[in-house]
Amino acid sequence: MKLKHRRVLLALGWYDYRLHRGIERYAQDHGWSLSANLTRERVIPWGWDGDGILAWLGAGDELAEFVVDSKKPTVDFSFRRPHLQFPRVLEDHAHAARVVAEHFLIRGFTHFVYYSDTYNWSYEERGEGFIRALREAGHFCAWLRWQEPSRNARGRELWRRKRQWLMSELKKFPKPVAVFAANDEHALDVVEACQNAGLVVPEQVAIVGAENYLLAPDAMTTPISSVDTNLELLGYSGAELLDQLMHGQRSPREPLRIPAAGIITRKSSDLLAVAHKGVARSLRFIWEHSHEPISVKDLIGVAAMSRRGLHKAFMEHIGRTPGQEIHRVRIERAKKLLAESDHKMEVLAGMCGYQSANSFCVAFKQSTGQSPKQFRDRMNR
């Protein structure tokens, strides 16, 4: 008996090629036929008849109306309309925010800002997650929200007012300050406002954006660090869930959240905001050599300090001992390699500075509560 080819429509009110690529990969693996993405041209395909819909319901009400009226199994990648009871696969914005908070914290920052310029459910989740992660670490984070000052201000006048406001606000914070912007365009706003205000990036203002979609970022005067929000995995997972729905399985009660893949670190945030030179040199050495079997003894030489003095300085400036910091960086490196590669444990252990697979597995289990294999399996799912 010949298998039926599923016909799936991409009703994407917001488009990113990485999301599309993840969907396409699943479609190729399972023999789907993907209908043309007409909604990118704001053309609603009324009368379309297929098996399922993958939607990103953005601002357009007509697209949402079409998807609801279609009465087909549907997965929504957006939470813009929570009243619509569609199964959802969403970015884990809280996880992305926690990754950014950790990125700044390990660099020694103590002053933090979250910046957004419009209301958007994803921006709100990122901001709330960033503030919560920093609060748990004992730090306060300010939230800069741009609000349009006048309904009569449009075009160039509105852009100028927003830039002047942002310049003025950024000048108020103690320096150095770490800024998490709601997306990469917001991050670009901050970089340009800093340039106009005479604030040096990253020495005075370190910046991380989100979504990693700026074109040729490394060609910029100040390349912008950004969170890789894992959109290809988002698309693949959404297609996988839709396949289950089309085969009659029940919808999950809660949205499936896809964690961020990590931060693409570029010049805008590549700074150690640690005033203590010995600690700063040690941290840089750890980042650059965590794949080697380094020890606290190596840090003592790099910092040109006594063991006791280095221990005290680390506790005062980053709240961890030198040994704990080496361990933490190695485990973070291991998580990234487990998620992105299929290396055997023996190989991976050596890539993270461990002398044996056994010592690596024991250290990983003690740190995360799960074995490296369990962590990899969870990430693959």
Buried (B, 14 or more C-beta within 10 A) or exposed (E): EEEEEBBBBBBBBBEBEBBBEBBBBBBEEBEBEBBEBBBBEEEBBEEBEBBBBBBBBBEBEEBBEBBBEBEBBBBBBBBBBEEBEBBBBBBBBBBBBBBBBBBBBBBBBBBBBBBBBEEBBBBBBBBBBBBBBBEEBEBEBBBBEBEEEEEEBEEEEBEEBBBEBBBEBBBEBEBBBBBBBBBBBBBBBBBBBBBEBEBEBBEBBBBBBBBBBBEEBEEBEBBBBBBBBBBBBBBBBBBBBBBBBBEEEEBEEEBBBBBBBBBBBBBBBEBBBBEBEBBBBBBEBBBEBBBEEBEBEBBBEBBEBEEEEBBEBBBEBBEBBBEEBBBBBBBBBBBEBBBEEEBEBEEBBBBBBBEEBEEBBEBBBEBBEEBBEBBBEEBEE
